[in-house]
């Protein structure tokens, strides 16, 4: 009934814990690997997952490809390699999928993000709802979104209560590198910003995460995370102006 899908590339350090946590939901685990050069595929296969090698089509395009691989399943559960399914969430997922009405096509799952060893409480990092349990024939991801892909479902979407654990960033260096990578992708889809955006855009980003979304509740971690997101936003503005010149 439920097929779990993990999109991977060089996730040998995370994949075993991910699959082991998924087994409390389903034994039907599909790993779509886009060219790992480490032991990701070997570890996944050893834990009973079906492993297929694919070309990377971008975040949204690859998730749509995954949905195409799940047409014979009633539900698709997307889990990233650095995410973990708790026993409470596993029970809630099984109950939700087993009792859902025909007009219900998806469930949002709240994520608890762990950044540099701290479970984040605010700043947009919690509850961080993600549409991860969905009917493969009723939902598609918008391929015009280069990052932070969004799925559209034909029917009703509800939210679950139990959180998924996201072992997000281990170091601030890793955090910044990932945000800069997201900024590069986002810059290609951005309109050419005005010059004043060099100051306004990063300031608004910092204010939103640290003040409006109460990142201050996470103290030093909330401050650094908000500041680095502001740096990434400045980088996006610079690239967008360069691309659109």
C-alpha positions, 0 to 999 in steps of 0.5 A: 500500500505504501512505497517509500522513496529515497532520492540519493547521491553519496549518502552512505553516512545517512542511508542505513538509519533512514531505511531502518526507520522507514521499515516501521512503516513499510518494507517497500523501499525504493532508492533512486540513486543519481550516480553515487560514488560511495557505498550508498547503493550497496548499503541500501540494497543490503537493507532490502531496498530496491535500488535504481540508478537514474539521471538527476532531473532537478528536485521537482523533476526527479520527484515526479519520476519517482511518482511514476515509479509508484503507480502500482502503489496506493501511497508514496512516502518521500523520505530524504536520507538525512531524515528519520521516521519516529515510531509515533509518526510511523503509526500515524502514517499507517493509520492515515493511509489506511483510513483516508477517504477517496478525496484525500490525496496527501498529508503534510508531515512536520519536520524537526530540524537539527542544526549543528546539534540543536533541535530548532524551535522557531525561525521557520525551522519548526514545524516546517511542514512538508508534503511527503505522503501522497497519492502518486496518481493524484499529485505532481511537483511543479517543475518551474520551481528549481528549489524547495519544490512544491507538489500539487494534489487534486484532492484534499491535503491534511496535516499529521501531528507527529514529527519527522526528524531532519538531521539537517546541518552538522556544521555552519560551513555545511549550512552556508554551502547548501544555502549558497547552492540553493541561491544559485538555483533560485537566481536563474528563475528570479526577475532582475532585482533593483539595486536597492535589493542588495541591502533590502533583500538580505535585511528582510530575510534576516528580519523574517527568520529572526524576528517575524518567525521568532528565530531569537527563541533559538538564541545563538543558533537562531541568530547565526542561521538567520544571518547566513540566510541573509548572506545567501539572499545577498548572493542570490541578488548578485547572481540574478542581476548578473544573469538578467543584465 
